[in-house]
Amino acid sequence: GGGGVVADETERETALIPRAMVVDLLKGKPSDFLVIYPRGDSMEPKFFQGDQVLVDKRDRNPIQPGPFALRVEDTY
């Protein structure tokens, strides 16, 4: 589908994710996660445009229950 948008490294945004959730519940640090914003309707009904989706960069195994994200970076 259309995927989602991640702010680039020069652009900082504040996500509405409680720090306690990241540190205490998920046992991570803020740099372990990305927040993506779904674009379009291809990910409905799980995710809707305007949602904030927390992606754990430490989990790289797509063979699991639930959704997963692939990040493609431009490299030249």
C-alpha positions, -999 to +999 in steps of 0.1 A: +000+000+000+009+037+003+028+031+034+036+057+060+057+087+065+087+090+089+102+124+097+137+125+084+167+128+107+169+167+104+132+171+113+122+164+149+087+158+160+072+151+194+051+119+195+023+114+221+040+082+235+044+081+273+081+077+282+071+051+309+056+030+281+089+030+262+112+026+292+092+005+317+068-015+295+088-020+263+122-020+281+137+003+255+151+037+249+136+063+227+161+057+199+149+021+196+116+033+182+101+052+153+067+068+150+052+065+116+020+082+103+000+060+080-008+076+046-039+067+027-063+039+034-043+008+024-036-001+061-072+001+073-089-012+094-057-017+116-043+018+110-059+049+098-045+081+083-036+104+112-027+076+136+007+075+153+021+040+150+050+030+173+076+008+155+102-011+176+134-011+155+148-039+177+124-065+164+135-075+130+116-108+126+086-104+103+075-140+112+053-131+142+017-124+149+006-089+141+017-062+116+053-053+108+069-024+090+096-023+064+117+009+061+134+017+028+160+044+030+173+063+000+210+057-004+231+071-032 
